[in-house]
Amino acid sequence: MSKNEALLAMQQGKKVAHMYFDDNEFLYIKGGIMYTEDNYKFDNREDGYDGWKDRSSEAFQKGWYIVA
């Protein structure tokens, strides 16, 4: 699925991963904040890093999927 579809899926409570992620890596949203599988903030962090926006290259526009 596309990056936009992955974001919508996370907003609906699903976990998503990308084809370039390791097998155990995924993202999810809780309370409007995106987190990694290890419960680390992935976007809108206090240090200014935004992993979601950082993955804006062509390679990350497709290749997302829902994790069971």
N, CA, C and O atoms as a Maestro MAE file, in Angstrom:
{
 s_m_m2io_version
 :::
 2.0.0
}

f_m_ct {
 s_m_title
 :::
 protein
 m_atom[272] {
  # First column is atom index #
  i_m_mmod_type
  r_m_x_coord
  r_m_y_coord
  r_m_z_coord
  i_m_residue_number
  s_m_chain_name
  s_m_pdb_residue_name
  s_m_pdb_atom_name
  i_m_atomic_number
  :::
  1 25 0.830 -1.172 0.000 1 A "MET " " N  " 7
  2 3 0.000 0.000 0.000 1 A "MET " " CA " 6
  3 2 0.882 1.244 0.000 1 A "MET " " C  " 6
  4 15 2.088 1.172 0.237 1 A "MET " " O  " 8
  5 25 0.264 2.367 -0.266 2 A "SER " " N  " 7
  6 3 1.011 3.624 -0.322 2 A "SER " " CA " 6
  7 2 1.286 4.154 1.089 2 A "SER " " C  " 6
  8 15 0.731 3.665 2.073 2 A "SER " " O  " 8
  9 25 2.141 5.149 1.160 3 A "LYS " " N  " 7
  10 3 2.460 5.770 2.444 3 A "LYS " " CA " 6
  11 2 1.208 6.414 3.044 3 A "LYS " " C  " 6
  12 15 0.981 6.317 4.250 3 A "LYS " " O  " 8
  13 25 0.404 7.063 2.217 4 A "ASN " " N  " 7
  14 3 -0.835 7.670 2.699 4 A "ASN " " CA " 6
  15 2 -1.812 6.619 3.217 4 A "ASN " " C  " 6
  16 15 -2.469 6.831 4.236 4 A "ASN " " O  " 8
  17 25 -1.908 5.495 2.524 5 A "GLU " " N  " 7
  18 3 -2.780 4.405 2.978 5 A "GLU " " CA " 6
  19 2 -2.269 3.821 4.291 5 A "GLU " " C  " 6
  20 15 -3.061 3.444 5.155 5 A "GLU " " O  " 8
  21 25 -0.955 3.745 4.439 6 A "ALA " " N  " 7
  22 3 -0.371 3.240 5.683 6 A "ALA " " CA " 6
  23 2 -0.712 4.169 6.845 6 A "ALA " " C  " 6
  24 15 -1.026 3.709 7.943 6 A "ALA " " O  " 8
  25 25 -0.651 5.463 6.603 7 A "LEU " " N  " 7
  26 3 -1.005 6.423 7.648 7 A "LEU " " CA " 6
  27 2 -2.470 6.269 8.044 7 A "LEU " " C  " 6
  28 15 -2.794 6.287 9.232 7 A "LEU " " O  " 8
  29 25 -3.343 6.119 7.078 8 A "LEU " " N  " 7
  30 3 -4.765 5.918 7.371 8 A "LEU " " CA " 6
  31 2 -4.982 4.634 8.166 8 A "LEU " " C  " 6
  32 15 -5.783 4.608 9.101 8 A "LEU " " O  " 8
  33 25 -4.276 3.578 7.799 9 A "ALA " " N  " 7
  34 3 -4.400 2.312 8.520 9 A "ALA " " CA " 6
  35 2 -3.960 2.476 9.975 9 A "ALA " " C  " 6
  36 15 -4.611 1.955 10.881 9 A "ALA " " O  " 8
  37 25 -2.869 3.190 10.200 10 A "MET " " N  " 7
  38 3 -2.416 3.417 11.576 10 A "MET " " CA " 6
  39 2 -3.426 4.256 12.345 10 A "MET " " C  " 6
  40 15 -3.658 4.010 13.528 10 A "MET " " O  " 8
  41 25 -4.024 5.233 11.697 11 A "GLN " " N  " 7
  42 3 -5.034 6.061 12.354 11 A "GLN " " CA " 6
  43 2 -6.267 5.238 12.724 11 A "GLN " " C  " 6
  44 15 -7.039 5.629 13.600 11 A "GLN " " O  " 8
  45 25 -6.449 4.104 12.060 12 A "GLN " " N  " 7
  46 3 -7.554 3.193 12.352 12 A "GLN " " CA " 6
  47 2 -7.149 2.119 13.357 12 A "GLN " " C  " 6
  48 15 -7.916 1.191 13.618 12 A "GLN " " O  " 8
  49 25 -5.950 2.239 13.921 13 A "GLY " " N  " 7
  50 3 -5.509 1.320 14.961 13 A "GLY " " CA " 6
  51 2 -4.683 0.138 14.500 13 A "GLY " " C  " 6
  52 15 -4.403 -0.762 15.292 13 A "GLY " " O  " 8
  53 25 -4.289 0.120 13.243 14 A "LYS " " N  " 7
  54 3 -3.494 -0.991 12.724 14 A "LYS " " CA " 6
  55 2 -1.996 -0.701 12.837 14 A "LYS " " C  " 6
  56 15 -1.574 0.454 12.895 14 A "LYS " " O  " 8
  57 25 -1.217 -1.761 12.865 15 A "LYS " " N  " 7
  58 3 0.240 -1.657 12.830 15 A "LYS " " CA " 6
  59 2 0.671 -1.842 11.391 15 A "LYS " " C  " 6
  60 15 0.129 -2.688 10.679 15 A "LYS " " O  " 8
  61 25 1.650 -1.051 10.956 16 A "VAL " " N  " 7
  62 3 2.139 -1.175 9.581 16 A "VAL " " CA " 6
  63 2 3.654 -1.291 9.555 16 A "VAL " " C  " 6
  64 15 4.348 -0.863 10.477 16 A "VAL " " O  " 8
  65 25 4.140 -1.874 8.489 17 A "ALA " " N  " 7
  66 3 5.579 -2.019 8.264 17 A "ALA " " CA " 6
  67 2 5.858 -1.704 6.799 17 A "ALA " " C  " 6
  68 15 4.941 -1.583 5.986 17 A "ALA " " O  " 8
  69 25 7.127 -1.577 6.486 18 A "HIS " " N  " 7
  70 3 7.548 -1.306 5.115 18 A "HIS " " CA " 6
  71 2 8.450 -2.434 4.649 18 A "HIS " " C  " 6
  72 15 9.124 -3.084 5.449 18 A "HIS " " O  " 8
  73 25 8.453 -2.653 3.357 19 A "MET " " N  " 7
  74 3 9.256 -3.738 2.792 19 A "MET " " CA " 6
  75 2 10.735 -3.625 3.131 19 A "MET " " C  " 6
  76 15 11.446 -4.630 3.104 19 A "MET " " O  " 8
  77 25 11.222 -2.417 3.454 20 A "TYR " " N  " 7
  78 3 12.619 -2.238 3.827 20 A "TYR " " CA " 6
  79 2 12.874 -2.369 5.321 20 A "TYR " " C  " 6
  80 15 14.026 -2.346 5.752 20 A "TYR " " O  " 8
  81 25 11.817 -2.507 6.118 21 A "PHE " " N  " 7
  82 3 11.988 -2.706 7.562 21 A "PHE " " CA " 6
  83 2 12.459 -4.126 7.830 21 A "PHE " " C  " 6
  84 15 12.221 -5.024 7.023 21 A "PHE " " O  " 8
  85 25 13.124 -4.332 8.955 22 A "ASP " " N  " 7
  86 3 13.447 -5.687 9.403 22 A "ASP " " CA " 6
  87 2 12.149 -6.400 9.764 22 A "ASP " " C  " 6
  88 15 11.117 -5.754 9.946 22 A "ASP " " O  " 8
  89 25 12.193 -7.714 9.869 23 A "ASP " " N  " 7
  90 3 10.991 -8.514 10.114 23 A "ASP " " CA " 6
  91 2 10.239 -8.130 11.380 23 A "ASP " " C  " 6
  92 15 9.017 -8.272 11.434 23 A "ASP " " O  " 8
  93 25 10.930 -7.654 12.381 24 A "ASN " " N  " 7
  94 3 10.281 -7.346 13.663 24 A "ASN " " CA " 6
  95 2 9.958 -5.857 13.825 24 A "ASN " " C  " 6
  96 15 9.530 -5.446 14.903 24 A "ASN " " O  " 8
  97 25 10.150 -5.044 12.791 25 A "GLU " " N  " 7
  98 3 9.918 -3.608 12.890 25 A "GLU " " CA " 6
  99 2 8.535 -3.235 12.359 25 A "GLU " " C  " 6
  100 15 8.085 -3.751 11.336 25 A "GLU " " O  " 8
  101 25 7.873 -2.328 13.077 26 A "PHE " " N  " 7
  102 3 6.584 -1.812 12.624 26 A "PHE " " CA " 6
  103 2 6.323 -0.477 13.303 26 A "PHE " " C  " 6
  104 15 7.034 -0.078 14.226 26 A "PHE " " O  " 8
  105 25 5.288 0.206 12.824 27 A "LEU " " N  " 7
  106 3 4.860 1.482 13.381 27 A "LEU " " CA " 6
  107 2 3.391 1.393 13.755 27 A "LEU " " C  " 6
  108 15 2.637 0.605 13.184 27 A "LEU " " O  " 8
  109 25 2.995 2.207 14.718 28 A "TYR " " N  " 7
  110 3 1.586 2.306 15.094 28 A "TYR " " CA " 6
  111 2 1.342 3.687 15.691 28 A "TYR " " C  " 6
  112 15 2.280 4.386 16.074 28 A "TYR " " O  " 8
  113 25 0.075 4.069 15.763 29 A "ILE " " N  " 7
  114 3 -0.300 5.356 16.345 29 A "ILE " " CA " 6
  115 2 -1.132 5.111 17.591 29 A "ILE " " C  " 6
  116 15 -2.060 4.302 17.597 29 A "ILE " " O  " 8
  117 25 -0.775 5.830 18.644 30 A "LYS " " N  " 7
  118 3 -1.536 5.786 19.893 30 A "LYS " " CA " 6
  119 2 -1.630 7.213 20.415 30 A "LYS " " C  " 6
  120 15 -0.614 7.892 20.566 30 A "LYS " " O  " 8
  121 25 -2.837 7.662 20.689 31 A "GLY " " N  " 7
  122 3 -3.021 9.019 21.187 31 A "GLY " " CA " 6
  123 2 -2.550 10.084 20.220 31 A "GLY " " C  " 6
  124 15 -2.136 11.165 20.639 31 A "GLY " " O  " 8
  125 25 -2.608 9.792 18.925 32 A "GLY " " N  " 7
  126 3 -2.204 10.752 17.909 32 A "GLY " " CA " 6
  127 2 -0.709 10.837 17.671 32 A "GLY " " C  " 6
  128 15 -0.254 11.668 16.885 32 A "GLY " " O  " 8
  129 25 0.066 9.985 18.342 33 A "ILE " " N  " 7
  130 3 1.519 9.979 18.188 33 A "ILE " " CA " 6
  131 2 1.956 8.654 17.578 33 A "ILE " " C  " 6
  132 15 1.460 7.595 17.963 33 A "ILE " " O  " 8
  133 25 2.877 8.715 16.635 34 A "MET " " N  " 7
  134 3 3.383 7.515 15.971 34 A "MET " " CA " 6
  135 2 4.556 6.947 16.764 34 A "MET " " C  " 6
  136 15 5.449 7.675 17.198 34 A "MET " " O  " 8
  137 25 4.528 5.633 16.941 35 A "TYR " " N  " 7
  138 3 5.561 4.939 17.706 35 A "TYR " " CA " 6
  139 2 6.126 3.771 16.907 35 A "TYR " " C  " 6
  140 15 5.503 3.272 15.970 35 A "TYR " " O  " 8
  141 25 7.332 3.349 17.307 36 A "THR " " N  " 7
  142 3 7.946 2.146 16.745 36 A "THR " " CA " 6
  143 2 7.499 0.940 17.563 36 A "THR " " C  " 6
  144 15 6.796 1.076 18.564 36 A "THR " " O  " 8
  145 25 7.911 -0.226 17.124 37 A "GLU " " N  " 7
  146 3 7.588 -1.473 17.836 37 A "GLU " " CA " 6
  147 2 8.138 -1.473 19.261 37 A "GLU " " C  " 6
  148 15 7.631 -2.201 20.115 37 A "GLU " " O  " 8
  149 25 9.159 -0.677 19.526 38 A "ASP " " N  " 7
  150 3 9.769 -0.579 20.858 38 A "ASP " " CA " 6
  151 2 9.196 0.560 21.685 38 A "ASP " " C  " 6
  152 15 9.748 0.916 22.726 38 A "ASP " " O  " 8
  153 25 8.085 1.134 21.222 39 A "ASN " " N  " 7
  154 3 7.386 2.225 21.906 39 A "ASN " " CA " 6
  155 2 8.173 3.524 21.974 39 A "ASN " " C  " 6
  156 15 8.009 4.306 22.911 39 A "ASN " " O  " 8
  157 25 9.036 3.758 20.975 40 A "TYR " " N  " 7
  158 3 9.743 5.023 20.865 40 A "TYR " " CA " 6
  159 2 8.977 5.939 19.920 40 A "TYR " " C  " 6
  160 15 8.461 5.487 18.898 40 A "TYR " " O  " 8
  161 25 8.899 7.218 20.255 41 A "LYS " " N  " 7
  162 3 8.231 8.168 19.373 41 A "LYS " " CA " 6
  163 2 8.946 8.191 18.023 41 A "LYS " " C  " 6
  164 15 10.174 8.257 17.956 41 A "LYS " " O  " 8
  165 25 8.164 8.135 16.962 42 A "PHE " " N  " 7
  166 3 8.723 8.120 15.615 42 A "PHE " " CA " 6
  167 2 8.522 9.456 14.903 42 A "PHE " " C  " 6
  168 15 9.268 9.796 13.984 42 A "PHE " " O  " 8
  169 25 7.514 10.205 15.329 43 A "ASP " " N  " 7
  170 3 7.267 11.507 14.711 43 A "ASP " " CA " 6
  171 2 7.070 12.563 15.795 43 A "ASP " " C  " 6
  172 15 6.783 12.239 16.947 43 A "ASP " " O  " 8
  173 25 7.226 13.809 15.417 44 A "ASN " " N  " 7
  174 3 6.988 14.932 16.334 44 A "ASN " " CA " 6
  175 2 7.731 14.803 17.654 44 A "ASN " " C  " 6
  176 15 7.184 15.109 18.713 44 A "ASN " " O  " 8
  177 25 8.962 14.356 17.592 45 A "ARG " " N  " 7
  178 3 9.747 14.199 18.816 45 A "ARG " " CA " 6
  179 2 10.238 15.547 19.327 45 A "ARG " " C  " 6
  180 15 10.315 16.527 18.586 45 A "ARG " " O  " 8
  181 25 10.563 15.567 20.602 46 A "GLU " " N  " 7
  182 3 11.052 16.793 21.225 46 A "GLU " " CA " 6
  183 2 12.376 17.263 20.627 46 A "GLU " " C  " 6
  184 15 12.677 18.457 20.638 46 A "GLU " " O  " 8
  185 25 13.165 16.325 20.107 47 A "ASP " " N  " 7
  186 3 14.461 16.699 19.525 47 A "ASP " " CA " 6
  187 2 14.351 17.154 18.065 47 A "ASP " " C  " 6
  188 15 15.361 17.424 17.416 47 A "ASP " " O  " 8
  189 25 13.118 17.235 17.557 48 A "GLY " " N  " 7
  190 3 12.895 17.723 16.206 48 A "GLY " " CA " 6
  191 2 12.904 16.660 15.128 48 A "GLY " " C  " 6
  192 15 12.556 16.947 13.983 48 A "GLY " " O  " 8
  193 25 13.294 15.436 15.465 49 A "TYR " " N  " 7
  194 3 13.323 14.358 14.472 49 A "TYR " " CA " 6
  195 2 11.907 13.888 14.179 49 A "TYR " " C  " 6
  196 15 11.106 13.705 15.096 49 A "TYR " " O  " 8
  197 25 11.605 13.697 12.935 50 A "ASP " " N  " 7
  198 3 10.313 13.163 12.517 50 A "ASP " " CA " 6
  199 2 10.563 12.061 11.499 50 A "ASP " " C  " 6
  200 15 10.734 12.330 10.310 50 A "ASP " " O  " 8
  201 25 10.585 10.829 11.967 51 A "GLY " " N  " 7
  202 3 10.893 9.685 11.118 51 A "GLY " " CA " 6
  203 2 9.918 9.494 9.976 51 A "GLY " " C  " 6
  204 15 10.294 9.012 8.907 51 A "GLY " " O  " 8
  205 25 8.658 9.873 10.196 52 A "TRP " " N  " 7
  206 3 7.661 9.721 9.135 52 A "TRP " " CA " 6
  207 2 7.950 10.684 7.994 52 A "TRP " " C  " 6
  208 15 7.950 10.286 6.829 52 A "TRP " " O  " 8
  209 25 8.192 11.935 8.317 53 A "LYS " " N  " 7
  210 3 8.510 12.926 7.285 53 A "LYS " " CA " 6
  211 2 9.867 12.637 6.655 53 A "LYS " " C  " 6
  212 15 10.070 12.899 5.469 53 A "LYS " " O  " 8
  213 25 10.788 12.104 7.433 54 A "ASP " " N  " 7
  214 3 12.122 11.798 6.932 54 A "ASP " " CA " 6
  215 2 12.075 10.735 5.836 54 A "ASP " " C  " 6
  216 15 12.952 10.705 4.973 54 A "ASP " " O  " 8
  217 25 11.090 9.882 5.855 55 A "ARG " " N  " 7
  218 3 10.949 8.835 4.841 55 A "ARG " " CA " 6
  219 2 10.058 9.333 3.708 55 A "ARG " " C  " 6
  220 15 8.979 8.793 3.462 55 A "ARG " " O  " 8
  221 25 10.525 10.363 3.031 56 A "SER " " N  " 7
  222 3 9.748 10.980 1.961 56 A "SER " " CA " 6
  223 2 10.262 10.622 0.568 56 A "SER " " C  " 6
  224 15 9.697 11.059 -0.434 56 A "SER " " O  " 8
  225 25 11.323 9.835 0.504 57 A "SER " " N  " 7
  226 3 11.876 9.463 -0.804 57 A "SER " " CA " 6
  227 2 10.906 8.565 -1.563 57 A "SER " " C  " 6
  228 15 9.960 8.018 -0.996 57 A "SER " " O  " 8
  229 25 11.160 8.431 -2.832 58 A "GLU " " N  " 7
  230 3 10.326 7.585 -3.707 58 A "GLU " " CA " 6
  231 2 10.218 6.164 -3.168 58 A "GLU " " C  " 6
  232 15 9.164 5.538 -3.281 58 A "GLU " " O  " 8
  233 25 11.283 5.654 -2.590 59 A "ALA " " N  " 7
  234 3 11.307 4.279 -2.083 59 A "ALA " " CA " 6
  235 2 10.274 4.047 -0.993 59 A "ALA " " C  " 6
  236 15 9.815 2.918 -0.818 59 A "ALA " " O  " 8
  237 25 9.895 5.085 -0.254 60 A "PHE " " N  " 7
  238 3 8.945 4.919 0.841 60 A "PHE " " CA " 6
  239 2 7.529 5.347 0.484 60 A "PHE " " C  " 6
  240 15 6.666 5.389 1.360 60 A "PHE " " O  " 8
  241 25 7.271 5.663 -0.775 61 A "GLN " " N  " 7
  242 3 5.915 6.042 -1.174 61 A "GLN " " CA " 6
  243 2 5.019 4.825 -1.371 61 A "GLN " " C  " 6
  244 15 3.795 4.950 -1.330 61 A "GLN " " O  " 8
  245 25 5.601 3.664 -1.581 62 A "LYS " " N  " 7
  246 3 4.860 2.403 -1.727 62 A "LYS " " CA " 6
  247 2 5.611 1.322 -0.964 62 A "LYS " " C  " 6
  248 15 6.735 1.542 -0.513 62 A "LYS " " O  " 8
  249 25 4.997 0.167 -0.821 63 A "GLY " " N  " 7
  250 3 5.674 -0.953 -0.164 63 A "GLY " " CA " 6
  251 2 5.297 -1.131 1.295 63 A "GLY " " C  " 6
  252 15 5.947 -1.888 2.016 63 A "GLY " " O  " 8
  253 25 4.249 -0.439 1.739 64 A "TRP " " N  " 7
  254 3 3.773 -0.569 3.110 64 A "TRP " " CA " 6
  255 2 2.763 -1.697 3.190 64 A "TRP " " C  " 6
  256 15 2.088 -2.008 2.208 64 A "TRP " " O  " 8
  257 25 2.659 -2.310 4.366 65 A "TYR " " N  " 7
  258 3 1.670 -3.375 4.567 65 A "TYR " " CA " 6
  259 2 1.262 -3.449 6.037 65 A "TYR " " C  " 6
  260 15 1.991 -3.004 6.924 65 A "TYR " " O  " 8
  261 25 0.104 -4.012 6.268 66 A "ILE " " N  " 7
  262 3 -0.436 -4.159 7.615 66 A "ILE " " CA " 6
  263 2 0.187 -5.379 8.269 66 A "ILE " " C  " 6
  264 15 0.307 -6.437 7.652 66 A "ILE " " O  " 8
  265 25 0.580 -5.219 9.524 67 A "VAL " " N  " 7
  266 3 1.171 -6.302 10.296 67 A "VAL " " CA " 6
  267 2 0.066 -6.990 11.086 67 A "VAL " " C  " 6
  268 15 -0.743 -6.332 11.741 67 A "VAL " " O  " 8
  269 25 0.037 -8.298 11.021 68 A "ALA " " N  " 7
  270 3 -1.006 -9.052 11.734 68 A "ALA " " CA " 6
  271 2 -0.770 -9.070 13.230 68 A "ALA " " C  " 6
  272 15 -1.555 -9.662 13.972 68 A "ALA " " O  " 8
  :::
 }
 m_bond[271] {
  # First column is bond index #
  i_m_from
  i_m_to
  i_m_order
  :::
  1 1 2 1
  2 2 3 1
  3 3 4 2
  4 3 5 1
  5 5 6 1
  6 6 7 1
  7 7 8 2
  8 7 9 1
  9 9 10 1
  10 10 11 1
  11 11 12 2
  12 11 13 1
  13 13 14 1
  14 14 15 1
  15 15 16 2
  16 15 17 1
  17 17 18 1
  18 18 19 1
  19 19 20 2
  20 19 21 1
  21 21 22 1
  22 22 23 1
  23 23 24 2
  24 23 25 1
  25 25 26 1
  26 26 27 1
  27 27 28 2
  28 27 29 1
  29 29 30 1
  30 30 31 1
  31 31 32 2
  32 31 33 1
  33 33 34 1
  34 34 35 1
  35 35 36 2
  36 35 37 1
  37 37 38 1
  38 38 39 1
  39 39 40 2
  40 39 41 1
  41 41 42 1
  42 42 43 1
  43 43 44 2
  44 43 45 1
  45 45 46 1
  46 46 47 1
  47 47 48 2
  48 47 49 1
  49 49 50 1
  50 50 51 1
  51 51 52 2
  52 51 53 1
  53 53 54 1
  54 54 55 1
  55 55 56 2
  56 55 57 1
  57 57 58 1
  58 58 59 1
  59 59 60 2
  60 59 61 1
  61 61 62 1
  62 62 63 1
  63 63 64 2
  64 63 65 1
  65 65 66 1
  66 66 67 1
  67 67 68 2
  68 67 69 1
  69 69 70 1
  70 70 71 1
  71 71 72 2
  72 71 73 1
  73 73 74 1
  74 74 75 1
  75 75 76 2
  76 75 77 1
  77 77 78 1
  78 78 79 1
  79 79 80 2
  80 79 81 1
  81 81 82 1
  82 82 83 1
  83 83 84 2
  84 83 85 1
  85 85 86 1
  86 86 87 1
  87 87 88 2
  88 87 89 1
  89 89 90 1
  90 90 91 1
  91 91 92 2
  92 91 93 1
  93 93 94 1
  94 94 95 1
  95 95 96 2
  96 95 97 1
  97 97 98 1
  98 98 99 1
  99 99 100 2
  100 99 101 1
  101 101 102 1
  102 102 103 1
  103 103 104 2
  104 103 105 1
  105 105 106 1
  106 106 107 1
  107 107 108 2
  108 107 109 1
  109 109 110 1
  110 110 111 1
  111 111 112 2
  112 111 113 1
  113 113 114 1
  114 114 115 1
  115 115 116 2
  116 115 117 1
  117 117 118 1
  118 118 119 1
  119 119 120 2
  120 119 121 1
  121 121 122 1
  122 122 123 1
  123 123 124 2
  124 123 125 1
  125 125 126 1
  126 126 127 1
  127 127 128 2
  128 127 129 1
  129 129 130 1
  130 130 131 1
  131 131 132 2
  132 131 133 1
  133 133 134 1
  134 134 135 1
  135 135 136 2
  136 135 137 1
  137 137 138 1
  138 138 139 1
  139 139 140 2
  140 139 141 1
  141 141 142 1
  142 142 143 1
  143 143 144 2
  144 143 145 1
  145 145 146 1
  146 146 147 1
  147 147 148 2
  148 147 149 1
  149 149 150 1
  150 150 151 1
  151 151 152 2
  152 151 153 1
  153 153 154 1
  154 154 155 1
  155 155 156 2
  156 155 157 1
  157 157 158 1
  158 158 159 1
  159 159 160 2
  160 159 161 1
  161 161 162 1
  162 162 163 1
  163 163 164 2
  164 163 165 1
  165 165 166 1
  166 166 167 1
  167 167 168 2
  168 167 169 1
  169 169 170 1
  170 170 171 1
  171 171 172 2
  172 171 173 1
  173 173 174 1
  174 174 175 1
  175 175 176 2
  176 175 177 1
  177 177 178 1
  178 178 179 1
  179 179 180 2
  180 179 181 1
  181 181 182 1
  182 182 183 1
  183 183 184 2
  184 183 185 1
  185 185 186 1
  186 186 187 1
  187 187 188 2
  188 187 189 1
  189 189 190 1
  190 190 191 1
  191 191 192 2
  192 191 193 1
  193 193 194 1
  194 194 195 1
  195 195 196 2
  196 195 197 1
  197 197 198 1
  198 198 199 1
  199 199 200 2
  200 199 201 1
  201 201 202 1
  202 202 203 1
  203 203 204 2
  204 203 205 1
  205 205 206 1
  206 206 207 1
  207 207 208 2
  208 207 209 1
  209 209 210 1
  210 210 211 1
  211 211 212 2
  212 211 213 1
  213 213 214 1
  214 214 215 1
  215 215 216 2
  216 215 217 1
  217 217 218 1
  218 218 219 1
  219 219 220 2
  220 219 221 1
  221 221 222 1
  222 222 223 1
  223 223 224 2
  224 223 225 1
  225 225 226 1
  226 226 227 1
  227 227 228 2
  228 227 229 1
  229 229 230 1
  230 230 231 1
  231 231 232 2
  232 231 233 1
  233 233 234 1
  234 234 235 1
  235 235 236 2
  236 235 237 1
  237 237 238 1
  238 238 239 1
  239 239 240 2
  240 239 241 1
  241 241 242 1
  242 242 243 1
  243 243 244 2
  244 243 245 1
  245 245 246 1
  246 246 247 1
  247 247 248 2
  248 247 249 1
  249 249 250 1
  250 250 251 1
  251 251 252 2
  252 251 253 1
  253 253 254 1
  254 254 255 1
  255 255 256 2
  256 255 257 1
  257 257 258 1
  258 258 259 1
  259 259 260 2
  260 259 261 1
  261 261 262 1
  262 262 263 1
  263 263 264 2
  264 263 265 1
  265 265 266 1
  266 266 267 1
  267 267 268 2
  268 267 269 1
  269 269 270 1
  270 270 271 1
  271 271 272 2
  :::
 }
}
